[in-house]
Amino acid sequence: MFKRILLASDGSDHSVRAAKKAVELAKLSGDSEITVVYVVDGQTSKEDVLHNADRTVVEEKRKIRLQPVTNMLEEESLNFKYEKLLGEPGPAIVDYANKNHFDVVVLGSRGLNGLQEMVLGSVSHKVAKRVKAPVLIVK
């Protein structure tokens, strides 16, 4: 049913729960590919550089943040790949999803950035409104 699944993840508890649902969807069709996207916005990128002089340390910390998700996909022996996107999370996910024609987009209802949730509106809301594919928002 869903062969091409986009999973937006930031390492939050909600994104781990979203990953569990993406795994369930992938198992239904048997030969799905999950693309895990992690978005680095300008503020996060600046903070990472200020706190870590070595770029490899920054990349390693990002991988560690996503490790619960990637471990889950590896344990289930699912076909997946990882993509790092740059920009504001909502528009970056929408743009990537629409350009790459996914069958479904899966993401958590809330992420790590509490300020953005309260002030600018939620990433999940922006994605649900603008992505052309079905969107599964996981609480």
C-alpha positions in Angstrom: 0.0 0.0 0.0 2.7 2.5 1.1 5.9 1.8 -0.8 7.6 5.1 -0.3 7.4 6.4 3.3 8.8 9.7 4.5 9.5 9.7 8.2 10.3 13.2 9.7 12.3 12.7 12.9 14.1 15.0 15.4 14.8 12.5 18.2 11.8 13.5 20.3 9.6 11.0 22.0 6.8 11.9 19.5 9.1 11.2 16.5 10.0 7.8 18.0 6.3 6.9 18.3 5.9 8.1 14.7 8.8 5.8 13.7 6.9 2.9 15.2 3.9 3.7 13.0 6.1 4.0 10.0 7.4 0.5 10.7 3.9 -0.8 10.9 3.0 0.7 7.5 6.2 -0.6 6.0 5.5 -4.1 7.2 2.1 -4.0 5.6 3.5 -3.8 2.1 6.6 -5.8 2.7 8.9 -4.0 0.3 8.7 -0.4 1.4 11.5 2.1 1.6 11.5 4.6 4.5 13.3 7.9 4.1 14.2 9.4 7.5 14.6 13.2 7.3 16.2 15.3 9.9 16.0 19.1 9.5 18.7 21.4 10.7 17.4 25.0 10.9 19.6 28.1 11.0 19.4 28.6 14.8 20.3 25.0 15.6 23.1 25.1 13.1 24.5 28.2 14.7 24.3 26.7 18.2 25.9 23.5 17.1 28.9 25.4 15.7 29.2 27.6 18.7 29.3 24.7 21.1 31.4 22.3 19.0 34.4 23.4 16.9 34.7 20.1 15.2 32.0 19.4 12.5 32.3 15.6 12.9 31.3 16.0 16.6 28.2 17.9 15.5 27.3 15.2 13.0 27.9 12.5 15.5 25.5 14.2 18.1 22.8 14.4 15.4 23.2 10.7 14.6 23.0 9.9 18.4 19.8 11.9 18.6 18.2 9.8 15.9 19.7 6.5 17.1 16.5 5.2 18.7 14.7 5.6 15.3 17.5 4.1 13.2 18.0 1.3 15.6 14.3 0.4 15.4 14.5 0.4 11.6 17.6 -1.8 11.6 16.1 -4.2 14.1 13.1 -4.7 11.8 15.4 -5.2 8.8 13.6 -2.5 6.9 15.0 -0.7 3.8 15.7 2.9 4.8 17.9 5.8 4.1 18.7 9.0 6.0 18.5 12.5 4.6 19.6 15.7 6.4 17.7 18.8 5.2 18.6 22.4 5.8 16.1 25.2 6.6 12.9 25.8 8.6 11.5 22.3 9.4 7.9 22.7 8.1 8.7 24.1 4.7 11.8 21.9 4.3 9.8 18.7 4.9 7.0 19.9 2.6 9.4 20.8 -0.2 11.3 17.5 0.1 8.0 15.4 0.3 6.4 17.1 -2.7 9.5 16.9 -4.9 10.1 13.2 -4.2 6.5 11.9 -4.5 6.1 9.9 -1.3 3.1 7.7 -0.7 2.7 8.9 2.9 4.5 11.2 5.3 4.7 10.2 9.0 5.7 12.6 11.8 5.1 13.2 15.4 2.6 15.8 16.6 5.3 17.7 18.5 9.0 17.9 18.3 12.0 19.1 20.3 11.4 22.8 19.7 8.8 23.9 22.2 9.1 27.6 21.4 8.2 27.0 17.7 5.2 24.9 18.7 3.8 27.7 20.8 4.8 30.8 18.8 5.1 30.0 15.1 2.6 27.1 14.8 3.5 23.4 14.7 5.6 21.7 12.0 3.0 18.9 11.8 0.3 21.4 11.1 2.3 23.0 8.3 3.2 19.7 6.8 -0.4 18.4 7.0 -1.7 21.5 5.1 0.9 21.6 2.4 2.1 18.1 1.5 0.3 16.5 -1.5 0.6 13.0 -0.1 -1.4 11.6 2.9 0.0 12.7 6.2 -0.1 10.6 9.4 0.5 12.7 12.5 1.3 10.5 15.6 0.6 11.7 19.1 
